[in-house]
Amino acid sequence: MSPRTFNSSRAGVDVQSRVLPVFLVACGHSGTTPLVHLLSLHPNLYTVAPTAALEYSVKPDSFGRASLLASRRDDMTFTNLALANKRRNATRWLVKSPSNACRLGYIFEVLPVARVVALIRDGRDVMLSLIERYPDADPGGVLCLQRWVNDNEAILLYQSDPRLLVVRYEDLFVGAGYPALRKVLFHYGIPTDVLDTMFKARENAMQTHKQEARGAVSAANAHTLLRVAQLKRPFERSKARWPQAMTSSLASIFKANTRAIALLAHFEYANGSRW
């Protein structure tokens, strides 16, 4: 879809009477949890969070008939939920899940007015984080490094589509006034002048999350506890781990993957002599 077609497709849409779909996608462990929590505090955004992981994975019949399957029409359900929330004037509903990075074709086909933000993070840090989550997996395999490659290549298939905005995780925290965050809000079509209010609300919510964390059951899975911990921390960039934590053997695995190296360069992470 060209920018002109995209803009004309939205002409005449009354955003006050219709709640439009927006998505946040990424490879897992790229920082979507703290970002979606901050976005959920925007007064015009209703965040769909059906699970403790704050995720909704798109299915082949979620929003419309891309095949002979009957549609569940979850888009209508999410719109009704957003309109029923009296605490905010929702003009958008938002869902996030890393797995949706591989479902952009379906999303754009059945929800042509959707807007998507894809969050990218340095593949070396993502690889290390995924190895911690899957300690018995092949570090270069589909649960770790190759997952970062596959998901980001899937995103780049649509990089020329104006409905997709690609943002680096590291850029979210750079610059006075958070210009990258404002770019995300602008892409979603919601006001950008409420960031200060959102950050204040997040500070208040952090105290609630600390109390919830203390009451968490010991049997909760480690990944859910990690998400709770993320919401307890200030919204700030996590320090890059790979310069100290990536062993020479893991670096060799990464460098042997030519597609990973190409992505590292494409996203402008390969700026050091070691890479």
C-alpha positions in Angstrom: 0.0 0.0 0.0 1.4 3.4 -1.0 1.3 6.4 1.4 -1.3 8.0 -0.8 -3.6 4.9 -0.7 -3.0 4.6 3.0 -4.0 8.2 3.7 -7.1 8.0 1.4 -8.1 4.7 3.1 -8.4 6.7 6.3 -10.3 9.6 4.8 -13.7 10.1 6.3 -13.0 7.8 9.3 -14.6 9.3 12.4 -12.0 8.3 15.1 -14.4 9.6 17.8 -17.0 7.0 16.8 -14.8 4.2 15.8 -12.0 2.5 17.7 -9.2 1.6 15.2 -6.7 -1.3 15.6 -3.0 -0.7 16.4 -0.3 -3.4 17.1 3.0 -3.7 18.8 5.3 -6.5 17.5 8.9 -7.6 17.9 11.1 -10.5 18.5 10.6 -11.7 22.0 12.8 -10.1 24.7 13.0 -6.8 22.7 11.4 -4.6 25.4 7.8 -4.7 24.4 6.5 -5.3 28.0 7.6 -2.0 29.5 6.7 -0.1 26.4 3.1 -1.5 26.2 2.6 -0.8 29.8 3.5 2.9 29.3 1.3 3.0 26.2 -1.6 1.6 28.2 -1.6 4.8 30.2 -2.5 6.9 27.2 -6.1 8.2 27.7 -7.1 7.4 24.0 -5.6 3.9 23.9 -7.3 0.8 25.2 -4.7 -2.0 25.7 -6.0 -5.6 25.3 -4.3 -7.7 28.0 -6.0 -11.1 28.1 -3.1 -12.8 29.9 -0.6 -12.1 32.6 2.0 -11.7 29.9 0.0 -8.8 28.4 -0.1 -10.6 25.1 -2.6 -11.4 22.4 -1.4 -13.7 19.6 -3.2 -13.3 16.3 -4.8 -16.5 14.9 -5.8 -17.3 11.3 -9.4 -16.4 12.1 -9.0 -13.6 14.6 -10.3 -10.7 12.6 -11.6 -11.8 9.2 -11.8 -14.5 6.6 -8.4 -14.8 5.0 -9.4 -18.4 4.1 -12.4 -20.6 4.4 -12.2 -20.4 8.1 -15.0 -18.7 10.0 -13.9 -15.5 11.7 -13.9 -15.0 15.4 -14.1 -11.2 14.8 -12.1 -10.4 17.9 -11.7 -6.9 16.5 -15.3 -6.2 17.2 -14.9 -7.6 20.7 -11.9 -5.4 21.4 -13.8 -2.3 20.0 -16.7 -3.0 22.3 -14.3 -3.5 25.3 -12.6 -0.2 24.5 -15.9 1.7 24.2 -17.2 0.2 27.5 -14.2 1.5 29.4 -15.7 4.7 30.8 -12.4 5.9 32.3 -10.9 6.8 29.0 -11.9 8.2 25.6 -10.5 5.3 23.5 -10.0 5.9 19.8 -7.6 2.9 19.4 -7.3 -0.6 20.8 -3.8 -2.1 21.1 -2.5 -5.6 21.2 1.0 -6.8 21.5 2.7 -10.1 21.1 6.1 -11.1 19.7 4.5 -13.8 17.6 2.5 -11.3 15.7 5.7 -10.1 13.9 5.2 -13.1 11.7 1.5 -12.3 11.0 1.7 -8.9 9.5 0.5 -10.0 6.1 -2.8 -11.3 7.7 -3.2 -8.2 9.8 -2.8 -5.8 6.9 -5.1 -7.9 4.7 -8.1 -8.1 7.1 -7.5 -4.9 9.0 -6.3 -2.5 6.3 -6.6 0.6 8.5 -4.3 -1.0 11.2 -1.1 0.7 12.2 1.8 -1.4 13.5 4.9 -0.5 15.5 7.8 -3.0 15.3 10.3 -2.7 18.1 13.9 -3.8 17.3 16.6 -4.5 19.8 20.3 -5.3 19.4 20.4 -9.0 18.4 23.4 -9.7 20.6 21.5 -8.7 23.8 18.3 -10.5 22.6 20.3 -13.6 22.0 21.8 -13.5 25.5 18.3 -13.0 27.0 16.8 -15.8 25.0 19.6 -18.2 26.0 18.8 -17.4 29.7 15.1 -18.3 29.1 16.0 -21.4 27.1 19.2 -22.7 28.7 19.0 -26.1 27.0 18.4 -24.8 23.5 20.9 -24.4 20.7 22.2 -20.8 21.1 22.2 -20.4 17.4 18.9 -22.2 16.8 15.2 -21.2 16.4 14.6 -20.4 20.0 17.6 -18.0 20.3 19.6 -16.3 17.6 17.7 -17.7 14.7 14.4 -16.5 16.3 15.8 -12.9 16.2 16.8 -13.4 12.6 13.5 -14.9 11.5 11.2 -12.4 13.3 13.1 -9.4 12.1 13.3 -10.6 8.5 9.5 -11.1 8.7 9.1 -7.5 9.8 11.3 -6.2 7.1 9.1 -7.8 4.4 6.8 -4.8 5.1 9.3 -2.1 5.8 8.1 0.0 2.8 4.4 -0.2 4.0 3.5 3.2 5.6 1.3 1.3 8.1 4.4 -0.1 9.7 6.8 2.0 11.8 10.1 0.3 12.8 11.7 1.7 16.0 14.8 0.6 17.8 14.4 -0.1 21.5 17.6 1.8 22.3 16.2 5.0 20.7 13.2 5.1 22.9 15.2 6.6 25.7 17.4 9.1 23.7 16.8 12.8 23.3 14.9 15.5 25.3 11.2 15.0 25.3 11.5 11.3 24.1 11.2 12.0 20.3 11.1 8.3 19.4 8.2 7.7 21.8 6.4 10.7 20.3 6.9 9.2 16.9 5.2 6.0 18.1 2.2 7.9 19.4 2.0 10.0 16.2 2.1 6.8 14.1 -0.7 5.3 16.1 -2.7 8.5 15.5 -3.1 9.6 19.1 -2.0 12.9 20.8 1.6 13.2 21.7 1.3 15.9 24.3 0.3 13.6 27.2 3.7 11.9 27.8 4.4 13.7 31.0 1.0 12.6 32.4 1.7 9.1 31.3 5.1 9.0 33.0 3.6 10.3 36.3 0.9 7.6 36.1 3.6 5.0 35.5 5.4 6.1 38.7 2.2 5.6 40.7 1.6 2.3 39.0 5.1 1.1 39.9 4.2 1.1 43.6 1.2 -1.1 42.8 3.3 -3.5 40.9 5.8 -3.7 43.8 3.0 -4.8 46.1 1.7 -7.3 43.5 5.2 -8.7 43.2 5.4 -9.3 46.9 2.2 -11.2 46.8 3.1 -13.3 43.7 2.9 -17.1 44.3 6.2 -18.9 44.4 5.0 -21.3 41.7 4.5 -18.5 39.1 6.6 -19.2 36.1 9.9 -17.3 35.8 9.0 -15.4 32.7 5.9 -13.9 34.3 7.9 -12.9 37.3 10.4 -11.3 34.9 7.6 -9.2 33.4 6.5 -8.1 36.9 10.0 -7.1 37.7 10.2 -5.0 34.4 7.1 -3.1 35.5 8.6 -2.3 38.8 11.6 -0.4 37.3 11.7 3.1 35.9 11.2 3.4 32.1 14.8 3.6 31.1 17.2 1.7 28.8 18.7 -1.5 30.1 22.5 -1.4 29.8 23.8 -3.4 26.8 25.1 -6.7 28.2 26.8 -8.2 25.2 30.1 -6.4 25.4 30.9 -8.1 28.7 28.5 -11.1 28.8 28.9 -12.5 25.2 31.6 -15.2 25.3 33.9 -15.7 22.3 32.1 -19.0 21.5 28.7 -17.2 21.4 30.2 -14.4 19.4 31.5 -16.9 16.9 28.0 -18.5 16.6 26.5 -15.0 15.9 29.2 -14.0 13.4 28.8 -17.3 11.5 25.1 -16.4 10.8 25.4 -14.2 7.8 21.7 -13.2 8.0 22.2 -12.1 11.6 25.2 -10.0 10.6 23.3 -8.4 7.8 20.4 -7.5 10.1 22.9 -6.1 12.7 24.2 -3.8 9.9 20.8 -2.9 8.6 19.6 -1.7 12.0 22.9 0.1 12.5 24.2 -1.9 15.4 27.4 -3.1 13.7 29.3 0.0 14.5 32.2 -1.4 16.5 35.5 -2.9 15.3 34.6 -6.3 16.8 31.7 -6.5 14.5 
